Amino acid sequence: QVQLVESGGGLVQPGGSLELSCVASGKTFIIAEMGWYRQAPGKQRELVAIITSGGLPTYADAVKGRFTIARNGTQVFLIMNSLKPEDPAVYYCTAASQKVVYQYWGPGTQVTVSS
């Protein structure tokens, strides 16, 4: 099993910045990809960004150029700049094994964008 704990969510004004962090524990040796998804009320959970163990990132079109994902071993970070009113959601950290045979989720952290 892999346990994930997120931190860093909160309230920010439109155009502001926020950084999320996630640390993995447990059987971390199985982790290949780590990343972030988000789910807004009434919507499906969607990919935000993922990063491979080699450091190769993939971003959703909605966040390209604004968000940056970074990884340091069993920690993954999401640096969110130029936050928009459509970005508020619960942000979930995820970790997956090779070929996503196993996928784990953190409990989520709320991001709110409001003036």
Contacts in CASP RR format, 6 or more apart in sequence:
PFRMAT RR
TARGET T0000
AUTHOR 0000-0000-0000
METHOD contacts of the structure
MODEL  1
QVQLVESGGGLVQPGGSLELSCVASGKTFIIAEMGWYRQAPGKQRELVAI
ITSGGLPTYADAVKGRFTIARNGTQVFLIMNSLKPEDPAVYYCTAASQKV
VYQYWGPGTQVTVSS
1 26 0 8 1.000
1 27 0 8 1.000
1 104 0 8 1.000
2 24 0 8 1.000
2 25 0 8 1.000
2 26 0 8 1.000
2 27 0 8 1.000
2 28 0 8 1.000
2 30 0 8 1.000
2 31 0 8 1.000
2 95 0 8 1.000
2 102 0 8 1.000
2 104 0 8 1.000
3 24 0 8 1.000
3 25 0 8 1.000
3 26 0 8 1.000
3 104 0 8 1.000
3 106 0 8 1.000
4 22 0 8 1.000
4 23 0 8 1.000
4 24 0 8 1.000
4 93 0 8 1.000
4 94 0 8 1.000
4 95 0 8 1.000
4 104 0 8 1.000
4 105 0 8 1.000
4 106 0 8 1.000
5 22 0 8 1.000
5 23 0 8 1.000
5 25 0 8 1.000
5 93 0 8 1.000
5 106 0 8 1.000
5 107 0 8 1.000
6 20 0 8 1.000
6 21 0 8 1.000
6 22 0 8 1.000
6 91 0 8 1.000
6 92 0 8 1.000
6 93 0 8 1.000
6 106 0 8 1.000
6 107 0 8 1.000
6 108 0 8 1.000
6 109 0 8 1.000
7 20 0 8 1.000
7 21 0 8 1.000
7 22 0 8 1.000
7 109 0 8 1.000
8 18 0 8 1.000
8 19 0 8 1.000
8 20 0 8 1.000
8 21 0 8 1.000
8 109 0 8 1.000
9 18 0 8 1.000
9 20 0 8 1.000
9 91 0 8 1.000
9 109 0 8 1.000
9 110 0 8 1.000
9 111 0 8 1.000
10 18 0 8 1.000
10 109 0 8 1.000
10 110 0 8 1.000
10 111 0 8 1.000
10 112 0 8 1.000
11 112 0 8 1.000
11 113 0 8 1.000
11 114 0 8 1.000
12 18 0 8 1.000
12 83 0 8 1.000
12 111 0 8 1.000
12 112 0 8 1.000
12 113 0 8 1.000
13 83 0 8 1.000
13 113 0 8 1.000
13 114 0 8 1.000
13 115 0 8 1.000
14 83 0 8 1.000
14 84 0 8 1.000
14 85 0 8 1.000
14 113 0 8 1.000
14 114 0 8 1.000
14 115 0 8 1.000
15 81 0 8 1.000
15 82 0 8 1.000
15 83 0 8 1.000
15 84 0 8 1.000
15 113 0 8 1.000
16 81 0 8 1.000
16 82 0 8 1.000
16 83 0 8 1.000
16 113 0 8 1.000
17 79 0 8 1.000
17 80 0 8 1.000
17 81 0 8 1.000
17 82 0 8 1.000
17 83 0 8 1.000
18 80 0 8 1.000
18 83 0 8 1.000
18 111 0 8 1.000
19 77 0 8 1.000
19 78 0 8 1.000
19 79 0 8 1.000
19 80 0 8 1.000
20 36 0 8 1.000
20 77 0 8 1.000
20 78 0 8 1.000
20 80 0 8 1.000
20 91 0 8 1.000
20 93 0 8 1.000
20 109 0 8 1.000
20 111 0 8 1.000
21 75 0 8 1.000
21 76 0 8 1.000
21 77 0 8 1.000
22 34 0 8 1.000
22 35 0 8 1.000
22 36 0 8 1.000
22 75 0 8 1.000
22 76 0 8 1.000
22 77 0 8 1.000
22 93 0 8 1.000
22 106 0 8 1.000
23 74 0 8 1.000
23 75 0 8 1.000
24 31 0 8 1.000
24 34 0 8 1.000
24 74 0 8 1.000
24 75 0 8 1.000
24 76 0 8 1.000
24 95 0 8 1.000
24 104 0 8 1.000
25 74 0 8 1.000
28 74 0 8 1.000
28 95 0 8 1.000
30 97 0 8 1.000
30 98 0 8 1.000
30 102 0 8 1.000
31 53 0 8 1.000
31 74 0 8 1.000
31 95 0 8 1.000
31 96 0 8 1.000
31 97 0 8 1.000
32 52 0 8 1.000
32 53 0 8 1.000
32 96 0 8 1.000
32 97 0 8 1.000
32 98 0 8 1.000
33 50 0 8 1.000
33 51 0 8 1.000
33 52 0 8 1.000
33 53 0 8 1.000
33 94 0 8 1.000
33 95 0 8 1.000
33 96 0 8 1.000
33 100 0 8 1.000
34 50 0 8 1.000
34 51 0 8 1.000
34 71 0 8 1.000
34 76 0 8 1.000
34 93 0 8 1.000
34 94 0 8 1.000
34 95 0 8 1.000
34 96 0 8 1.000
35 48 0 8 1.000
35 49 0 8 1.000
35 50 0 8 1.000
35 51 0 8 1.000
35 69 0 8 1.000
35 76 0 8 1.000
35 78 0 8 1.000
35 93 0 8 1.000
35 94 0 8 1.000
35 95 0 8 1.000
36 48 0 8 1.000
36 49 0 8 1.000
36 50 0 8 1.000
36 69 0 8 1.000
36 76 0 8 1.000
36 78 0 8 1.000
36 91 0 8 1.000
36 92 0 8 1.000
36 93 0 8 1.000
36 94 0 8 1.000
37 45 0 8 1.000
37 46 0 8 1.000
37 47 0 8 1.000
37 48 0 8 1.000
37 91 0 8 1.000
37 92 0 8 1.000
37 94 0 8 1.000
38 45 0 8 1.000
38 46 0 8 1.000
38 48 0 8 1.000
38 87 0 8 1.000
38 89 0 8 1.000
38 90 0 8 1.000
38 91 0 8 1.000
38 92 0 8 1.000
38 111 0 8 1.000
39 45 0 8 1.000
39 46 0 8 1.000
39 89 0 8 1.000
39 90 0 8 1.000
39 92 0 8 1.000
40 88 0 8 1.000
40 89 0 8 1.000
40 90 0 8 1.000
43 89 0 8 1.000
45 92 0 8 1.000
46 60 0 8 1.000
47 58 0 8 1.000
47 60 0 8 1.000
48 59 0 8 1.000
48 60 0 8 1.000
48 63 0 8 1.000
48 67 0 8 1.000
48 78 0 8 1.000
48 91 0 8 1.000
49 57 0 8 1.000
49 58 0 8 1.000
49 59 0 8 1.000
49 60 0 8 1.000
49 63 0 8 1.000
49 67 0 8 1.000
49 69 0 8 1.000
49 78 0 8 1.000
50 57 0 8 1.000
50 58 0 8 1.000
50 69 0 8 1.000
50 94 0 8 1.000
51 57 0 8 1.000
51 58 0 8 1.000
51 69 0 8 1.000
51 70 0 8 1.000
51 71 0 8 1.000
51 76 0 8 1.000
53 71 0 8 1.000
53 73 0 8 1.000
55 71 0 8 1.000
57 68 0 8 1.000
57 69 0 8 1.000
59 65 0 8 1.000
59 67 0 8 1.000
59 69 0 8 1.000
62 86 0 8 1.000
63 80 0 8 1.000
63 87 0 8 1.000
66 80 0 8 1.000
66 81 0 8 1.000
66 82 0 8 1.000
66 83 0 8 1.000
66 84 0 8 1.000
67 78 0 8 1.000
67 79 0 8 1.000
67 80 0 8 1.000
67 81 0 8 1.000
68 78 0 8 1.000
68 79 0 8 1.000
68 81 0 8 1.000
69 76 0 8 1.000
69 77 0 8 1.000
69 78 0 8 1.000
69 79 0 8 1.000
70 76 0 8 1.000
70 77 0 8 1.000
70 79 0 8 1.000
71 77 0 8 1.000
76 93 0 8 1.000
76 95 0 8 1.000
78 91 0 8 1.000
80 87 0 8 1.000
80 111 0 8 1.000
83 111 0 8 1.000
83 113 0 8 1.000
84 113 0 8 1.000
85 113 0 8 1.000
85 114 0 8 1.000
87 111 0 8 1.000
87 113 0 8 1.000
88 111 0 8 1.000
88 112 0 8 1.000
88 113 0 8 1.000
88 114 0 8 1.000
89 110 0 8 1.000
89 111 0 8 1.000
90 108 0 8 1.000
90 109 0 8 1.000
90 110 0 8 1.000
90 111 0 8 1.000
91 108 0 8 1.000
91 109 0 8 1.000
91 110 0 8 1.000
91 111 0 8 1.000
92 105 0 8 1.000
92 106 0 8 1.000
92 107 0 8 1.000
92 108 0 8 1.000
93 105 0 8 1.000
93 106 0 8 1.000
93 108 0 8 1.000
94 103 0 8 1.000
94 104 0 8 1.000
94 105 0 8 1.000
94 106 0 8 1.000
95 103 0 8 1.000
95 104 0 8 1.000
96 102 0 8 1.000
96 103 0 8 1.000
96 104 0 8 1.000
97 103 0 8 1.000
END
